[in-house]
């Protein structure tokens, strides 16, 4: 399962084989990745769901 937000700057994936979640935030020129409050809540829910799946 993959989760993508912030116009593709933020990705989340479960690596079940290694038992880890991989979160990648990428922006140009060291700019931060901005999340709206709704996007942050969605990311939190996805993190919890994926953590339950692999752990």
C-alpha positions as CSV (number, residue, x, y, z in Angstrom):
1,X,0.0,0.0,0.0
2,X,1.3,3.5,-0.9
3,X,0.0,6.8,0.3
4,X,0.9,10.0,-1.6
5,X,0.1,13.6,-0.6
6,X,1.4,17.2,-0.9
7,X,1.3,17.0,-4.7
8,X,3.6,13.9,-4.6
9,X,6.1,15.4,-2.2
10,X,5.1,13.0,0.5
11,X,5.0,9.2,0.1
12,X,4.3,6.5,2.7
13,X,4.7,2.8,2.0
14,X,4.8,-0.4,4.0
15,X,7.8,-2.7,3.6
16,X,6.4,-5.8,5.1
17,X,9.4,-7.9,4.3
18,X,11.6,-5.7,6.5
19,X,8.8,-4.8,8.9
20,X,9.2,-1.0,8.5
21,X,7.2,1.9,7.2
22,X,9.0,4.1,4.8
23,X,8.1,7.8,4.8
24,X,9.7,10.1,2.3
25,X,9.3,13.9,2.1
26,X,10.9,15.6,-0.9
27,X,10.8,19.2,-1.8
28,X,13.1,21.4,-3.9
29,X,15.9,23.5,-2.4
30,X,15.4,22.2,1.1
31,X,11.9,23.7,1.3
32,X,9.6,22.0,3.8
33,X,6.7,19.9,2.8
34,X,3.5,21.7,3.8
35,X,0.5,19.7,5.0
36,X,-3.0,21.1,5.7
37,X,-4.6,20.0,8.9
38,X,-6.8,17.5,7.0
39,X,-3.7,16.1,5.2
40,X,-1.9,15.7,8.5
41,X,-4.9,13.8,10.0
42,X,-5.0,11.6,7.0
43,X,-1.3,10.9,7.2
44,X,-1.7,10.0,10.9
45,X,-4.5,7.6,10.1
46,X,-2.5,6.0,7.3
47,X,0.5,5.6,9.6
48,X,-1.6,3.8,12.2
49,X,-3.3,1.6,9.7
50,X,0.0,0.5,8.1
51,X,1.7,0.0,11.4
52,X,-1.2,-2.3,12.4
53,X,-0.8,-4.2,9.1
54,X,2.9,-4.9,9.5
55,X,3.1,-5.2,13.3
